[in-house]
Amino acid sequence: MPTVTLSFDNGPDPDATPIVLEVLRRRGLRATFFVLGKWLADPARRHLAEQAHAEGHWIGNHTFTHGGPLGRREDPGHAEAEIGRTEALIGALAHPDRMFRPVGGGGRLGPHLLSAEARDHLAASGATVVTWSVVTQDWEDPEGWPERGMARCLAQEAPLLVLHDLPNGGMRHLDAFLGRLADAGATFRQEIPEDCILMRRGVATADLDAYVTSG
């Protein structure tokens, strides 16, 4: 049975994030929240990130705007604008490994994830780059995602599941989904699976050519 790592992208959101935190609190689970920098200037949203951190969840960087995969960006300075600004806003809430999750553009892995500038920025800043192994399309199918999530998590030994704390109603199903996983024999951990780490504290741990746009 799988050991599932939970992560939540694109928040904090004033509607969805409190639901997620309440479910995780009640179930005694810890997750990683990959937040958008643009939200952290809002005191109410920043408070949610602070609450998550205080409750033992890890906070990571998911770019400033979520404007698309960084490997498709050619404008000089985009890495600092998207990664560096967000890291500065996260500040003391950051995990010691300075975790960063690239934007996938529909949950896909490939060389579109990072530009050479982004790779170099992440290495120089000592970041840890985290990908994923299970996506559920919860951002576009807030009612049907649990079935995909069940099937895909149960098919792996150590899935890193991506969900989204977005205001689309999808997280209303989180508690029942986690209960179904547990009933099926799944266990949960906060640690990131090694096969989902491309770089740890600035040092590549995978073949980055597969995730960086050439040229």
N, C-alpha and C positions, 0 to 999 in steps of 0.2 A: 504494500500500500504506500501511497506517496507521502512525502513530507513536504508540505506546501509553504512557500514563502509568499506573503501578501505584500503588494505594493499598490499605491494609489497615486494617479497622475492628474495634473492640471488644476488642482485646488490651490489654496483653500477656497471653499465655496460656502456661503452662509446657510444655504439650505441643505446641501448634501454632506458636508464634512461633519457637522454635529451628529448626524445619523450614523455615519461610519464610526466615529469615536465612541458613541454610546454602545454600539454593537460590540466593538472590540473590547471595550471596558468590561462589559457584562460577561463576555466569553474568556476574558483573561488572555487576550492575544495581543501581540505587538507586530507592527507593520512599519514600512517605510513610506513616507509621503514625499513624492517628487513634485515640488511646488513651482509655480510660475512667479517670476520676479515682479511682474506687473501688478499682481494682486497684493504684494506685501506692503505697498504704500498706503493701503486702506487699513486703518487701525483695527476694524472689526475682523478683517480677514487675517491680519497678522496675529491677532489674539488667538485665532483658531490654530495657527501654526505653533504659537507658544504653548497652547494647551496640549496639542499633540506631543510636543517635545517633553513637556512636564509629565505626561502620562507614560513616557518610556518609548515612544515611537521615534524613529529616526527621520531626519529631514534631509532631503536631497534637492538638487538643482535640476530643473527641467526646462531651462532657458527662460528668457525674460518674456517673450511674446508668444511662444509656440507658433511662430510664423511659418514653419515648414522645416524640413530636414536641412541641417547646416551644410551638408555636402552639396547642396544645390545653390548655395550662396557664393557669390563672387565678389561682393563688395568688401574692400579692405576694412578691417576693424569690426567685422560682424561678430567675431568670437568674443571680443571684450564686451560688445554691446549686449550680446545674448547670455554669455556665460559669466563674465566678470561682474557685470552689474548685479546679476541675481545672487552671486556668491556674496557680494558685499551686503546686499539687503538681508540675506539669510543670517549673516553675522554669527553670533554666538549660538544660534540654533543648529548650526551645521554639525553633522556627524564628523568625528575626527578624521575619517577617511575622505572627507570633502566629496561626497558622492554626486555624480552627475549622470543623468539619463538623457541620451539624445532623443530628439523627436524622430519617430519612425515614419510618419505619414501613412497611417493605416495599420501600424503594427508590423511592418515589414523590416527585416534586417538586410543590410547590404551596404555597398560603398556610398550610398547617398546619405548615410547617417552623419558623417563628419567631413569637413573640409580639412585640407592640410593645415590651414591656420587654426582651426578649432583643435585639431590634434596637438599641435605645438603649444597652444595656450594651455590645454589641459595638462600636458606633461610638465610644463614650466611651473604651473600652479600646484602640482602635487595632487591632482585630482584622481579619483577612482571612478572609472566609467562602467556603468551598470546597464545591461540590456534587459532581456526578458525571454521567457520561453513559452508562455501561454497568454494569448490575447483572446478576448471574448466578443469583441465588437459591441461592448456595452454602451459605447458613446453613441452608436447609431441604432441600437436595438435594445432599449432599456427594459423590455419585457422578456425577450427571448434569450438574453445572454446566459442565464444560469445553466441551461441545458448544454450549451457549448462549453462553458466553464467546467462542468462536471466531467464531460467526456474527455476533454483535453488534459485536465489535471490528473485524472485517474489513469491516463495513458503514459505518465512519466513518473520516474522515481523521486525527482526533486524539482518540481515545477516552480518557477518564479512567475507568479500570476500578476498581470497588470489589470487593475480596475481603475475607474475614473470617478472621482468625487465631483460630479457635474450635476447641475440642476435639471436633469431630465427624468428624474424619478427612478432611475435604475437601482440606486442603492436601497430602495425600499425592500429589495429582495435579498440583500446581503445576509441578514441573519438566517433566513431559511436556507440559503445556499451553503453557508458555513456549516449549518447543522446537518445538511445532507452529506457534505464531504466527511464530516466527523462520523456520521452513521455508517458511511462506506468504509471506514477504517483509516482515513487520512489523519495525519498529525500535522502540527504547525510549528514553524520556527521563524525567528526573525533574521537569521543569518542569510546572506546572499549566496546562492550556489556559485561555486567557483567557475562553472562553465558559462556564467552570465557576467563575468567580470573581464573587460577588455584591457583595463589598465588599473593598476593598484598604486595609489600614492605617486602617480606620475610615471610609473614604470610599466611598459606594455607586458601583458600576460597572455596575449593572443596575437594572431597575425593581423595586425591593424590594416594591412593592405585590403583586406576583405570588407573593411568598414569605412575607408577613407577614399574620397573621390580623387582620382589622379589628375594631374595637370593643373 
